[in-house]
Amino acid sequence: MNRKINRLVIGITALLLVVSLGSCRDEDSPESIANDMCSCILDAGFSAVKSQGTDGDVLPQCAQDIADRIKALFDSMSKEEKAEFTRELLKAMLDTNCVDFMIKQMGHERVMSYIFTLLGK
């Protein structure tokens, strides 16, 4: 009976460890930064972020903080690590709620226009 209790305690401890480690959030992961960017855009409003640079508005503090985080990360990365991080960040951004929000705000024609511009078409 004592062995069953020990096994149960060990099993529960292992399960709690796995759950707690799995729930840890790496603040510097591309996924974390993408989610923070999305939250910033949704909280600040898309127009506040979109208008930066066009009429002299200043980016919301959350956007400035995220840019500072990315810059600090890039300062310690090699060229290859920066490329990998950028690719993973772009993929993570597509998985946020902001993509649908931005398409609704900008319209799919304008989004595709930006894509075509990037492609040189």
Biopython code that builds the backbone (N, CA, C, O; Angstrom):
import numpy as np
from Bio.PDB.StructureBuilder import StructureBuilder

atoms = [
    (1, "MET", "N", (0.825, -1.187, 0.000)),
    (1, "MET", "CA", (0.000, 0.000, 0.000)),
    (1, "MET", "C", (0.870, 1.252, 0.000)),
    (1, "MET", "O", (0.553, 2.241, -0.662)),
    (2, "ASN", "N", (1.965, 1.199, 0.747)),
    (2, "ASN", "CA", (2.871, 2.329, 0.835)),
    (2, "ASN", "C", (3.501, 2.641, -0.522)),
    (2, "ASN", "O", (3.720, 3.805, -0.860)),
    (3, "ARG", "N", (3.787, 1.600, -1.293)),
    (3, "ARG", "CA", (4.369, 1.789, -2.624)),
    (3, "ARG", "C", (3.387, 2.486, -3.559)),
    (3, "ARG", "O", (3.787, 3.327, -4.365)),
    (4, "LYS", "N", (2.115, 2.144, -3.459)),
    (4, "LYS", "CA", (1.107, 2.778, -4.302)),
    (4, "LYS", "C", (1.008, 4.266, -3.983)),
    (4, "LYS", "O", (0.877, 5.089, -4.889)),
    (5, "ILE", "N", (1.068, 4.607, -2.721)),
    (5, "ILE", "CA", (1.005, 6.009, -2.311)),
    (5, "ILE", "C", (2.237, 6.749, -2.818)),
    (5, "ILE", "O", (2.124, 7.866, -3.323)),
    (6, "ASN", "N", (3.413, 6.137, -2.687)),
    (6, "ASN", "CA", (4.639, 6.765, -3.184)),
    (6, "ASN", "C", (4.564, 6.989, -4.691)),
    (6, "ASN", "O", (4.939, 8.054, -5.182)),
    (7, "ARG", "N", (4.082, 5.989, -5.422)),
    (7, "ARG", "CA", (3.960, 6.132, -6.869)),
    (7, "ARG", "C", (2.956, 7.230, -7.223)),
    (7, "ARG", "O", (3.168, 7.999, -8.161)),
    (8, "LEU", "N", (1.867, 7.293, -6.468)),
    (8, "LEU", "CA", (0.867, 8.323, -6.713)),
    (8, "LEU", "C", (1.456, 9.714, -6.465)),
    (8, "LEU", "O", (1.239, 10.631, -7.258)),
    (9, "VAL", "N", (2.198, 9.872, -5.371)),
    (9, "VAL", "CA", (2.817, 11.159, -5.052)),
    (9, "VAL", "C", (3.833, 11.536, -6.125)),
    (9, "VAL", "O", (3.886, 12.688, -6.558)),
    (10, "ILE", "N", (4.631, 10.577, -6.549)),
    (10, "ILE", "CA", (5.626, 10.839, -7.597)),
    (10, "ILE", "C", (4.924, 11.201, -8.900)),
    (10, "ILE", "O", (5.352, 12.125, -9.592)),
    (11, "GLY", "N", (3.865, 10.497, -9.243)),
    (11, "GLY", "CA", (3.122, 10.783, -10.470)),
    (11, "GLY", "C", (2.500, 12.173, -10.447)),
    (11, "GLY", "O", (2.579, 12.910, -11.429)),
    (12, "ILE", "N", (1.889, 12.525, -9.338)),
    (12, "ILE", "CA", (1.272, 13.848, -9.219)),
    (12, "ILE", "C", (2.339, 14.929, -9.260)),
    (12, "ILE", "O", (2.141, 15.962, -9.899)),
    (13, "THR", "N", (3.458, 14.712, -8.596)),
    (13, "THR", "CA", (4.553, 15.681, -8.612)),
    (13, "THR", "C", (5.083, 15.873, -10.021)),
    (13, "THR", "O", (5.317, 17.004, -10.447)),
    (14, "ALA", "N", (5.276, 14.780, -10.752)),
    (14, "ALA", "CA", (5.761, 14.867, -12.132)),
    (14, "ALA", "C", (4.757, 15.616, -13.008)),
    (14, "ALA", "O", (5.149, 16.441, -13.832)),
    (15, "LEU", "N", (3.470, 15.335, -12.834)),
    (15, "LEU", "CA", (2.441, 16.018, -13.610)),
    (15, "LEU", "C", (2.431, 17.516, -13.316)),
    (15, "LEU", "O", (2.344, 18.326, -14.238)),
    (16, "LEU", "N", (2.518, 17.885, -12.049)),
    (16, "LEU", "CA", (2.557, 19.300, -11.675)),
    (16, "LEU", "C", (3.793, 19.987, -12.236)),
    (16, "LEU", "O", (3.726, 21.141, -12.658)),
    (17, "LEU", "N", (4.908, 19.292, -12.244)),
    (17, "LEU", "CA", (6.135, 19.854, -12.798)),
    (17, "LEU", "C", (5.992, 20.116, -14.294)),
    (17, "LEU", "O", (6.373, 21.179, -14.783)),
    (18, "VAL", "N", (5.448, 19.157, -15.005)),
    (18, "VAL", "CA", (5.255, 19.314, -16.446)),
    (18, "VAL", "C", (4.298, 20.469, -16.729)),
    (18, "VAL", "O", (4.558, 21.286, -17.612)),
    (19, "VAL", "N", (3.200, 20.542, -15.990)),
    (19, "VAL", "CA", (2.224, 21.620, -16.198)),
    (19, "VAL", "C", (2.836, 22.971, -15.875)),
    (19, "VAL", "O", (2.633, 23.936, -16.613)),
    (20, "SER", "N", (3.578, 23.053, -14.785)),
    (20, "SER", "CA", (4.159, 24.349, -14.409)),
    (20, "SER", "C", (5.243, 24.783, -15.381)),
    (20, "SER", "O", (5.344, 25.969, -15.695)),
    (21, "LEU", "N", (6.052, 23.854, -15.863)),
    (21, "LEU", "CA", (7.075, 24.210, -16.837)),
    (21, "LEU", "C", (6.449, 24.581, -18.170)),
    (21, "LEU", "O", (6.930, 25.486, -18.852)),
    (22, "GLY", "N", (5.395, 23.900, -18.543)),
    (22, "GLY", "CA", (4.720, 24.197, -19.798)),
    (22, "GLY", "C", (4.012, 25.535, -19.784)),
    (22, "GLY", "O", (3.804, 26.142, -20.834)),
    (23, "SER", "N", (3.638, 26.002, -18.592)),
    (23, "SER", "CA", (2.920, 27.269, -18.519)),
    (23, "SER", "C", (3.861, 28.453, -18.375)),
    (23, "SER", "O", (3.416, 29.600, -18.425)),
    (24, "CYS", "N", (5.144, 28.202, -18.199)),
    (24, "CYS", "CA", (6.098, 29.300, -18.116)),
    (24, "CYS", "C", (6.146, 30.017, -19.458)),
    (24, "CYS", "O", (6.119, 29.383, -20.513)),
    (25, "ARG", "N", (6.216, 31.313, -19.410)),
    (25, "ARG", "CA", (6.227, 32.112, -20.636)),
    (25, "ARG", "C", (7.600, 32.725, -20.803)),
    (25, "ARG", "O", (8.091, 33.441, -19.930)),
    (26, "ASP", "N", (8.206, 32.436, -21.927)),
    (26, "ASP", "CA", (9.487, 33.040, -22.240)),
    (26, "ASP", "C", (9.207, 34.420, -22.793)),
    (26, "ASP", "O", (8.737, 34.551, -23.924)),
    (27, "GLU", "N", (9.486, 35.448, -22.017)),
    (27, "GLU", "CA", (9.173, 36.829, -22.385)),
    (27, "GLU", "C", (9.853, 37.260, -23.685)),
    (27, "GLU", "O", (9.376, 38.174, -24.359)),
    (28, "ASP", "N", (10.949, 36.617, -24.037)),
    (28, "ASP", "CA", (11.699, 37.019, -25.224)),
    (28, "ASP", "C", (11.459, 36.110, -26.427)),
    (28, "ASP", "O", (12.142, 36.237, -27.443)),
    (29, "SER", "N", (10.507, 35.205, -26.322)),
    (29, "SER", "CA", (10.239, 34.331, -27.458)),
    (29, "SER", "C", (9.488, 35.113, -28.532)),
    (29, "SER", "O", (8.770, 36.063, -28.220)),
    (30, "PRO", "N", (9.648, 34.722, -29.784)),
    (30, "PRO", "CA", (8.904, 35.397, -30.853)),
    (30, "PRO", "C", (7.393, 35.364, -30.618)),
    (30, "PRO", "O", (6.694, 36.331, -30.917)),
    (31, "GLU", "N", (6.897, 34.254, -30.085)),
    (31, "GLU", "CA", (5.467, 34.126, -29.830)),
    (31, "GLU", "C", (5.014, 35.126, -28.767)),
    (31, "GLU", "O", (3.970, 35.762, -28.912)),
    (32, "SER", "N", (5.793, 35.262, -27.714)),
    (32, "SER", "CA", (5.459, 36.206, -26.647)),
    (32, "SER", "C", (5.467, 37.641, -27.165)),
    (32, "SER", "O", (4.566, 38.424, -26.863)),
    (33, "ILE", "N", (6.475, 37.973, -27.936)),
    (33, "ILE", "CA", (6.572, 39.333, -28.481)),
    (33, "ILE", "C", (5.434, 39.587, -29.467)),
    (33, "ILE", "O", (4.860, 40.676, -29.470)),
    (34, "ALA", "N", (5.098, 38.611, -30.298)),
    (34, "ALA", "CA", (3.990, 38.775, -31.246)),
    (34, "ALA", "C", (2.678, 39.009, -30.500)),
    (34, "ALA", "O", (1.887, 39.870, -30.884)),
    (35, "ASN", "N", (2.451, 38.248, -29.443)),
    (35, "ASN", "CA", (1.229, 38.435, -28.654)),
    (35, "ASN", "C", (1.214, 39.798, -27.981)),
    (35, "ASN", "O", (0.168, 40.444, -27.907)),
    (36, "ASP", "N", (2.366, 40.238, -27.491)),
    (36, "ASP", "CA", (2.444, 41.564, -26.879)),
    (36, "ASP", "C", (2.202, 42.662, -27.912)),
    (36, "ASP", "O", (1.559, 43.669, -27.620)),
    (37, "MET", "N", (2.722, 42.459, -29.117)),
    (37, "MET", "CA", (2.495, 43.429, -30.186)),
    (37, "MET", "C", (1.007, 43.515, -30.522)),
    (37, "MET", "O", (0.464, 44.606, -30.697)),
    (38, "CYS", "N", (0.367, 42.373, -30.607)),
    (38, "CYS", "CA", (-1.055, 42.335, -30.913)),
    (38, "CYS", "C", (-1.851, 43.028, -29.809)),
    (38, "CYS", "O", (-2.743, 43.827, -30.093)),
    (39, "SER", "N", (-1.533, 42.726, -28.566)),
    (39, "SER", "CA", (-2.228, 43.370, -27.451)),
    (39, "SER", "C", (-2.036, 44.871, -27.496)),
    (39, "SER", "O", (-2.971, 45.628, -27.235)),
    (40, "CYS", "N", (-0.834, 45.309, -27.825)),
    (40, "CYS", "CA", (-0.539, 46.733, -27.921)),
    (40, "CYS", "C", (-1.394, 47.386, -29.000)),
    (40, "CYS", "O", (-1.981, 48.445, -28.777)),
    (41, "ILE", "N", (-1.462, 46.757, -30.164)),
    (41, "ILE", "CA", (-2.250, 47.306, -31.270)),
    (41, "ILE", "C", (-3.722, 47.369, -30.895)),
    (41, "ILE", "O", (-4.391, 48.369, -31.152)),
    (42, "LEU", "N", (-4.227, 46.295, -30.284)),
    (42, "LEU", "CA", (-5.638, 46.273, -29.916)),
    (42, "LEU", "C", (-5.943, 47.265, -28.801)),
    (42, "LEU", "O", (-6.985, 47.921, -28.820)),
    (43, "ASP", "N", (-5.036, 47.378, -27.826)),
    (43, "ASP", "CA", (-5.245, 48.307, -26.707)),
    (43, "ASP", "C", (-5.116, 49.761, -27.140)),
    (43, "ASP", "O", (-5.917, 50.605, -26.741)),
    (44, "ALA", "N", (-4.111, 50.052, -27.953)),
    (44, "ALA", "CA", (-3.858, 51.436, -28.369)),
    (44, "ALA", "C", (-4.789, 51.867, -29.492)),
    (44, "ALA", "O", (-5.055, 53.055, -29.674)),
    (45, "GLY", "N", (-5.270, 50.905, -30.229)),
    (45, "GLY", "CA", (-6.089, 51.209, -31.395)),
    (45, "GLY", "C", (-5.214, 51.200, -32.623)),
    (45, "GLY", "O", (-4.128, 51.780, -32.624)),
    (46, "PHE", "N", (-5.671, 50.559, -33.649)),
    (46, "PHE", "CA", (-4.883, 50.398, -34.865)),
    (46, "PHE", "C", (-4.504, 51.739, -35.469)),
    (46, "PHE", "O", (-3.398, 51.890, -35.986)),
    (47, "SER", "N", (-5.400, 52.714, -35.413)),
    (47, "SER", "CA", (-5.112, 54.013, -36.039)),
    (47, "SER", "C", (-3.950, 54.713, -35.362)),
    (47, "SER", "O", (-3.197, 55.428, -36.023)),
    (48, "ALA", "N", (-3.783, 54.521, -34.042)),
    (48, "ALA", "CA", (-2.662, 55.156, -33.329)),
    (48, "ALA", "C", (-1.337, 54.576, -33.785)),
    (48, "ALA", "O", (-0.353, 55.305, -33.911)),
    (49, "VAL", "N", (-1.297, 53.285, -34.033)),
    (49, "VAL", "CA", (-0.066, 52.630, -34.474)),
    (49, "VAL", "C", (0.171, 52.928, -35.953)),
    (49, "VAL", "O", (1.300, 53.203, -36.357)),
    (50, "LYS", "N", (-0.884, 52.875, -36.756)),
    (50, "LYS", "CA", (-0.791, 53.072, -38.204)),
    (50, "LYS", "C", (-0.336, 54.481, -38.556)),
    (50, "LYS", "O", (0.399, 54.673, -39.525)),
    (51, "SER", "N", (-0.770, 55.477, -37.769)),
    (51, "SER", "CA", (-0.500, 56.865, -38.124)),
    (51, "SER", "C", (0.924, 57.302, -37.790)),
    (51, "SER", "O", (1.348, 58.372, -38.225)),
    (52, "GLN", "N", (1.662, 56.511, -37.039)),
    (52, "GLN", "CA", (3.019, 56.905, -36.656)),
    (52, "GLN", "C", (3.849, 57.133, -37.899)),
    (52, "GLN", "O", (3.905, 56.291, -38.795)),
    (53, "GLY", "N", (4.487, 58.277, -37.938)),
    (53, "GLY", "CA", (5.353, 58.581, -39.064)),
    (53, "GLY", "C", (4.651, 59.326, -40.178)),
    (53, "GLY", "O", (5.307, 59.946, -41.015)),
    (54, "THR", "N", (3.326, 59.278, -40.205)),
    (54, "THR", "CA", (2.619, 59.977, -41.273)),
    (54, "THR", "C", (2.235, 61.392, -40.865)),
    (54, "THR", "O", (2.241, 62.303, -41.693)),
    (55, "ASP", "N", (1.902, 61.576, -39.597)),
    (55, "ASP", "CA", (1.542, 62.924, -39.173)),
    (55, "ASP", "C", (2.247, 63.327, -37.883)),
    (55, "ASP", "O", (1.791, 64.227, -37.176)),
    (56, "GLY", "N", (3.341, 62.672, -37.581)),
    (56, "GLY", "CA", (4.152, 63.060, -36.437)),
    (56, "GLY", "C", (3.707, 62.489, -35.110)),
    (56, "GLY", "O", (4.303, 62.805, -34.080)),
    (57, "ASP", "N", (2.663, 61.648, -35.099)),
    (57, "ASP", "CA", (2.244, 61.057, -33.838)),
    (57, "ASP", "C", (3.354, 60.175, -33.284)),
    (57, "ASP", "O", (4.164, 59.627, -34.031)),
    (58, "VAL", "N", (3.375, 60.051, -31.991)),
    (58, "VAL", "CA", (4.353, 59.202, -31.323)),
    (58, "VAL", "C", (3.717, 57.844, -31.095)),
    (58, "VAL", "O", (2.536, 57.747, -30.763)),
    (59, "LEU", "N", (4.509, 56.794, -31.277)),
    (59, "LEU", "CA", (4.005, 55.449, -31.016)),
    (59, "LEU", "C", (3.561, 55.318, -29.572)),
    (59, "LEU", "O", (4.120, 55.959, -28.682)),
    (60, "PRO", "N", (2.549, 54.482, -29.341)),
    (60, "PRO", "CA", (2.157, 54.224, -27.956)),
    (60, "PRO", "C", (3.339, 53.648, -27.170)),
    (60, "PRO", "O", (4.225, 53.015, -27.745)),
    (61, "GLN", "N", (3.345, 53.870, -25.868)),
    (61, "GLN", "CA", (4.448, 53.399, -25.028)),
    (61, "GLN", "C", (4.662, 51.897, -25.166)),
    (61, "GLN", "O", (5.801, 51.431, -25.163)),
    (62, "CYS", "N", (3.578, 51.136, -25.287)),
    (62, "CYS", "CA", (3.735, 49.685, -25.402)),
    (62, "CYS", "C", (4.524, 49.315, -26.658)),
    (62, "CYS", "O", (5.322, 48.378, -26.626)),
    (63, "ALA", "N", (4.316, 50.031, -27.756)),
    (63, "ALA", "CA", (5.051, 49.751, -28.991)),
    (63, "ALA", "C", (6.522, 50.117, -28.839)),
    (63, "ALA", "O", (7.400, 49.405, -29.326)),
    (64, "GLN", "N", (6.785, 51.222, -28.167)),
    (64, "GLN", "CA", (8.176, 51.624, -27.919)),
    (64, "GLN", "C", (8.880, 50.590, -27.037)),
    (64, "GLN", "O", (10.042, 50.256, -27.268)),
    (65, "ASP", "N", (8.167, 50.088, -26.028)),
    (65, "ASP", "CA", (8.739, 49.070, -25.132)),
    (65, "ASP", "C", (9.071, 47.793, -25.888)),
    (65, "ASP", "O", (10.122, 47.191, -25.666)),
    (66, "ILE", "N", (8.182, 47.381, -26.778)),
    (66, "ILE", "CA", (8.415, 46.168, -27.572)),
    (66, "ILE", "C", (9.596, 46.373, -28.510)),
    (66, "ILE", "O", (10.430, 45.480, -28.661)),
    (67, "ALA", "N", (9.673, 47.536, -29.140)),
    (67, "ALA", "CA", (10.813, 47.826, -30.018)),
    (67, "ALA", "C", (12.120, 47.787, -29.237)),
    (67, "ALA", "O", (13.126, 47.288, -29.741)),
    (68, "ASP", "N", (12.116, 48.307, -28.013)),
    (68, "ASP", "CA", (13.316, 48.269, -27.166)),
    (68, "ASP", "C", (13.694, 46.828, -26.814)),
    (68, "ASP", "O", (14.875, 46.482, -26.790)),
    (69, "ARG", "N", (12.682, 45.985, -26.539)),
    (69, "ARG", "CA", (12.952, 44.564, -26.240)),
    (69, "ARG", "C", (13.601, 43.877, -27.427)),
    (69, "ARG", "O", (14.574, 43.139, -27.274)),
    (70, "ILE", "N", (13.056, 44.124, -28.612)),
    (70, "ILE", "CA", (13.600, 43.479, -29.815)),
    (70, "ILE", "C", (15.020, 43.970, -30.078)),
    (70, "ILE", "O", (15.901, 43.176, -30.408)),
    (71, "LYS", "N", (15.243, 45.265, -29.934)),
    (71, "LYS", "CA", (16.587, 45.811, -30.146)),
    (71, "LYS", "C", (17.578, 45.198, -29.165)),
    (71, "LYS", "O", (18.687, 44.839, -29.559)),
    (72, "ALA", "N", (17.201, 45.072, -27.902)),
    (72, "ALA", "CA", (18.083, 44.466, -26.899)),
    (72, "ALA", "C", (18.392, 43.014, -27.264)),
    (72, "ALA", "O", (19.528, 42.564, -27.109)),
    (73, "LEU", "N", (17.396, 42.285, -27.743)),
    (73, "LEU", "CA", (17.625, 40.903, -28.173)),
    (73, "LEU", "C", (18.576, 40.860, -29.365)),
    (73, "LEU", "O", (19.509, 40.058, -29.396)),
    (74, "PHE", "N", (18.333, 41.728, -30.344)),
    (74, "PHE", "CA", (19.161, 41.745, -31.551)),
    (74, "PHE", "C", (20.611, 42.104, -31.248)),
    (74, "PHE", "O", (21.521, 41.629, -31.928)),
    (75, "ASP", "N", (20.832, 42.928, -30.245)),
    (75, "ASP", "CA", (22.201, 43.320, -29.899)),
    (75, "ASP", "C", (23.061, 42.124, -29.499)),
    (75, "ASP", "O", (24.285, 42.166, -29.622)),
    (76, "SER", "N", (22.416, 41.054, -29.018)),
    (76, "SER", "CA", (23.187, 39.888, -28.581)),
    (76, "SER", "C", (23.114, 38.727, -29.573)),
    (76, "SER", "O", (23.586, 37.630, -29.273)),
    (77, "MET", "N", (22.527, 38.954, -30.754)),
    (77, "MET", "CA", (22.347, 37.871, -31.725)),
    (77, "MET", "C", (23.291, 38.008, -32.910)),
    (77, "MET", "O", (23.696, 39.101, -33.304)),
    (78, "SER", "N", (23.617, 36.850, -33.455)),
    (78, "SER", "CA", (24.375, 36.828, -34.706)),
    (78, "SER", "C", (23.409, 37.141, -35.855)),
    (78, "SER", "O", (22.196, 37.203, -35.654)),
    (79, "LYS", "N", (23.955, 37.336, -37.050)),
    (79, "LYS", "CA", (23.142, 37.623, -38.230)),
    (79, "LYS", "C", (22.153, 36.481, -38.492)),
    (79, "LYS", "O", (20.992, 36.722, -38.822)),
    (80, "GLU", "N", (22.620, 35.244, -38.345)),
    (80, "GLU", "CA", (21.776, 34.082, -38.574)),
    (80, "GLU", "C", (20.670, 33.995, -37.520)),
    (80, "GLU", "O", (19.529, 33.666, -37.845)),
    (81, "GLU", "N", (21.001, 34.287, -36.267)),
    (81, "GLU", "CA", (20.004, 34.264, -35.204)),
    (81, "GLU", "C", (18.942, 35.348, -35.420)),
    (81, "GLU", "O", (17.761, 35.128, -35.153)),
    (82, "LYS", "N", (19.368, 36.508, -35.901)),
    (82, "LYS", "CA", (18.419, 37.584, -36.194)),
    (82, "LYS", "C", (17.454, 37.160, -37.297)),
    (82, "LYS", "O", (16.253, 37.417, -37.210)),
    (83, "ALA", "N", (17.980, 36.514, -38.332)),
    (83, "ALA", "CA", (17.131, 36.053, -39.431)),
    (83, "ALA", "C", (16.127, 35.012, -38.932)),
    (83, "ALA", "O", (14.949, 35.068, -39.285)),
    (84, "GLU", "N", (16.579, 34.083, -38.128)),
    (84, "GLU", "CA", (15.702, 33.049, -37.571)),
    (84, "GLU", "C", (14.638, 33.671, -36.670)),
    (84, "GLU", "O", (13.461, 33.322, -36.762)),
    (85, "PHE", "N", (15.050, 34.587, -35.805)),
    (85, "PHE", "CA", (14.112, 35.248, -34.901)),
    (85, "PHE", "C", (13.062, 36.023, -35.701)),
    (85, "PHE", "O", (11.873, 35.958, -35.388)),
    (86, "THR", "N", (13.492, 36.749, -36.725)),
    (86, "THR", "CA", (12.572, 37.529, -37.539)),
    (86, "THR", "C", (11.563, 36.627, -38.228)),
    (86, "THR", "O", (10.371, 36.933, -38.260)),
    (87, "ARG", "N", (12.030, 35.529, -38.774)),
    (87, "ARG", "CA", (11.129, 34.574, -39.435)),
    (87, "ARG", "C", (10.108, 34.031, -38.440)),
    (87, "ARG", "O", (8.916, 33.972, -38.740)),
    (88, "GLU", "N", (10.575, 33.633, -37.250)),
    (88, "GLU", "CA", (9.675, 33.088, -36.233)),
    (88, "GLU", "C", (8.702, 34.147, -35.716)),
    (88, "GLU", "O", (7.551, 33.835, -35.413)),
    (89, "LEU", "N", (9.159, 35.397, -35.615)),
    (89, "LEU", "CA", (8.283, 36.484, -35.170)),
    (89, "LEU", "C", (7.178, 36.726, -36.193)),
    (89, "LEU", "O", (6.015, 36.885, -35.823)),
    (90, "LEU", "N", (7.533, 36.754, -37.474)),
    (90, "LEU", "CA", (6.526, 36.960, -38.513)),
    (90, "LEU", "C", (5.510, 35.821, -38.530)),
    (90, "LEU", "O", (4.313, 36.062, -38.693)),
    (91, "LYS", "N", (5.975, 34.587, -38.364)),
    (91, "LYS", "CA", (5.050, 33.454, -38.310)),
    (91, "LYS", "C", (4.139, 33.573, -37.093)),
    (91, "LYS", "O", (2.938, 33.322, -37.188)),
    (92, "ALA", "N", (4.701, 33.952, -35.962)),
    (92, "ALA", "CA", (3.909, 34.092, -34.732)),
    (92, "ALA", "C", (2.897, 35.224, -34.859)),
    (92, "ALA", "O", (1.786, 35.122, -34.339)),
    (93, "MET", "N", (3.270, 36.296, -35.542)),
    (93, "MET", "CA", (2.339, 37.416, -35.728)),
    (93, "MET", "C", (1.109, 36.980, -36.520)),
    (93, "MET", "O", (0.003, 37.454, -36.260)),
    (94, "LEU", "N", (1.297, 36.083, -37.482)),
    (94, "LEU", "CA", (0.169, 35.591, -38.265)),
    (94, "LEU", "C", (-0.806, 34.780, -37.425)),
    (94, "LEU", "O", (-1.978, 34.654, -37.780)),
    (95, "ASP", "N", (-0.330, 34.233, -36.317)),
    (95, "ASP", "CA", (-1.182, 33.422, -35.457)),
    (95, "ASP", "C", (-1.904, 34.229, -34.386)),
    (95, "ASP", "O", (-2.611, 33.655, -33.558)),
    (96, "THR", "N", (-1.741, 35.541, -34.385)),
    (96, "THR", "CA", (-2.433, 36.370, -33.393)),
    (96, "THR", "C", (-3.792, 36.817, -33.936)),
    (96, "THR", "O", (-4.095, 36.653, -35.118)),
    (97, "ASN", "N", (-4.589, 37.379, -33.051)),
    (97, "ASN", "CA", (-5.900, 37.908, -33.438)),
    (97, "ASN", "C", (-5.777, 39.178, -34.269)),
    (97, "ASN", "O", (-6.759, 39.630, -34.859)),
    (98, "CYS", "N", (-4.604, 39.746, -34.320)),
    (98, "CYS", "CA", (-4.433, 41.035, -34.998)),
    (98, "CYS", "C", (-4.545, 40.949, -36.506)),
    (98, "CYS", "O", (-4.902, 41.935, -37.149)),
    (99, "VAL", "N", (-4.255, 39.814, -37.080)),
    (99, "VAL", "CA", (-4.309, 39.701, -38.538)),
    (99, "VAL", "C", (-5.726, 39.972, -39.023)),
    (99, "VAL", "O", (-5.923, 40.768, -39.941)),
    (100, "ASP", "N", (-6.707, 39.325, -38.421)),
    (100, "ASP", "CA", (-8.097, 39.569, -38.815)),
    (100, "ASP", "C", (-8.488, 41.018, -38.557)),
    (100, "ASP", "O", (-9.155, 41.648, -39.379)),
    (101, "PHE", "N", (-8.067, 41.538, -37.411)),
    (101, "PHE", "CA", (-8.374, 42.922, -37.053)),
    (101, "PHE", "C", (-7.787, 43.889, -38.077)),
    (101, "PHE", "O", (-8.467, 44.812, -38.525)),
    (102, "MET", "N", (-6.525, 43.675, -38.447)),
    (102, "MET", "CA", (-5.865, 44.575, -39.395)),
    (102, "MET", "C", (-6.496, 44.480, -40.780)),
    (102, "MET", "O", (-6.639, 45.495, -41.463)),
    (103, "ILE", "N", (-6.873, 43.279, -41.202)),
    (103, "ILE", "CA", (-7.520, 43.128, -42.505)),
    (103, "ILE", "C", (-8.854, 43.865, -42.502)),
    (103, "ILE", "O", (-9.215, 44.507, -43.488)),
    (104, "LYS", "N", (-9.585, 43.773, -41.395)),
    (104, "LYS", "CA", (-10.861, 44.497, -41.303)),
    (104, "LYS", "C", (-10.632, 46.002, -41.313)),
    (104, "LYS", "O", (-11.402, 46.740, -41.929)),
    (105, "GLN", "N", (-9.582, 46.465, -40.638)),
    (105, "GLN", "CA", (-9.304, 47.892, -40.572)),
    (105, "GLN", "C", (-8.785, 48.440, -41.897)),
    (105, "GLN", "O", (-9.195, 49.513, -42.340)),
    (106, "MET", "N", (-7.886, 47.698, -42.518)),
    (106, "MET", "CA", (-7.233, 48.174, -43.738)),
    (106, "MET", "C", (-7.978, 47.756, -45.003)),
    (106, "MET", "O", (-7.912, 48.445, -46.020)),
    (107, "GLY", "N", (-8.666, 46.664, -44.941)),
    (107, "GLY", "CA", (-9.288, 46.095, -46.124)),
    (107, "GLY", "C", (-8.312, 45.149, -46.805)),
    (107, "GLY", "O", (-7.110, 45.409, -46.857)),
    (108, "HIS", "N", (-8.833, 44.069, -47.317)),
    (108, "HIS", "CA", (-7.948, 43.062, -47.918)),
    (108, "HIS", "C", (-7.245, 43.586, -49.163)),
    (108, "HIS", "O", (-6.142, 43.143, -49.482)),
    (109, "GLU", "N", (-7.875, 44.534, -49.877)),
    (109, "GLU", "CA", (-7.225, 45.079, -51.068)),
    (109, "GLU", "C", (-5.933, 45.816, -50.690)),
    (109, "GLU", "O", (-4.908, 45.675, -51.357)),
    (110, "ARG", "N", (-6.001, 46.591, -49.625)),
    (110, "ARG", "CA", (-4.817, 47.358, -49.199)),
    (110, "ARG", "C", (-3.721, 46.433, -48.672)),
    (110, "ARG", "O", (-2.537, 46.658, -48.922)),
    (111, "VAL", "N", (-4.125, 45.394, -47.942)),
    (111, "VAL", "CA", (-3.139, 44.423, -47.445)),
    (111, "VAL", "C", (-2.437, 43.764, -48.626)),
    (111, "VAL", "O", (-1.213, 43.635, -48.633)),
    (112, "MET", "N", (-3.210, 43.349, -49.621)),
    (112, "MET", "CA", (-2.615, 42.714, -50.794)),
    (112, "MET", "C", (-1.754, 43.706, -51.572)),
    (112, "MET", "O", (-0.745, 43.317, -52.160)),
    (113, "SER", "N", (-2.136, 44.971, -51.582)),
    (113, "SER", "CA", (-1.324, 45.990, -52.242)),
    (113, "SER", "C", (0.058, 46.077, -51.598)),
    (113, "SER", "O", (1.070, 46.181, -52.291)),
    (114, "TYR", "N", (0.091, 46.032, -50.250)),
    (114, "TYR", "CA", (1.380, 46.038, -49.549)),
    (114, "TYR", "C", (2.204, 44.799, -49.908)),
    (114, "TYR", "O", (3.414, 44.886, -50.119)),
    (115, "ILE", "N", (1.540, 43.660, -49.973)),
    (115, "ILE", "CA", (2.244, 42.416, -50.327)),
    (115, "ILE", "C", (2.801, 42.514, -51.735)),
    (115, "ILE", "O", (3.953, 42.154, -51.976)),
    (116, "PHE", "N", (1.981, 43.005, -52.678)),
    (116, "PHE", "CA", (2.442, 43.148, -54.058)),
    (116, "PHE", "C", (3.600, 44.141, -54.157)),
    (116, "PHE", "O", (4.529, 43.946, -54.941)),
    (117, "THR", "N", (3.536, 45.211, -53.351)),
    (117, "THR", "CA", (4.642, 46.179, -53.327)),
    (117, "THR", "C", (5.917, 45.504, -52.863)),
    (117, "THR", "O", (6.985, 45.722, -53.435)),
    (118, "LEU", "N", (5.810, 44.687, -51.828)),
    (118, "LEU", "CA", (6.985, 43.968, -51.331)),
    (118, "LEU", "C", (7.551, 43.022, -52.378)),
    (118, "LEU", "O", (8.761, 42.816, -52.462)),
    (119, "LEU", "N", (6.651, 42.447, -53.177)),
    (119, "LEU", "CA", (7.071, 41.499, -54.207)),
    (119, "LEU", "C", (7.522, 42.192, -55.487)),
    (119, "LEU", "O", (8.000, 41.544, -56.417)),
    (120, "GLY", "N", (7.367, 43.505, -55.527)),
    (120, "GLY", "CA", (7.792, 44.236, -56.711)),
    (120, "GLY", "C", (6.818, 44.158, -57.857)),
    (120, "GLY", "O", (7.212, 44.352, -59.006)),
    (121, "LYS", "N", (5.573, 43.882, -57.589)),
    (121, "LYS", "CA", (4.538, 43.775, -58.632)),
    (121, "LYS", "C", (3.715, 45.036, -58.702)),
    (121, "LYS", "O", (2.799, 45.130, -59.519)),
]
sb = StructureBuilder()
sb.init_structure("model")
sb.init_model(0)
sb.init_chain("A")
sb.init_seg("    ")
for serial, (resi, resn, name, xyz) in enumerate(atoms, 1):
    if name == "N":
        sb.init_residue(resn, " ", resi, " ")
    sb.init_atom(name, np.array(xyz, "f"), 0.0, 1.0, " ", f" {name:<3s}", serial, name[0])
structure = sb.get_structure()
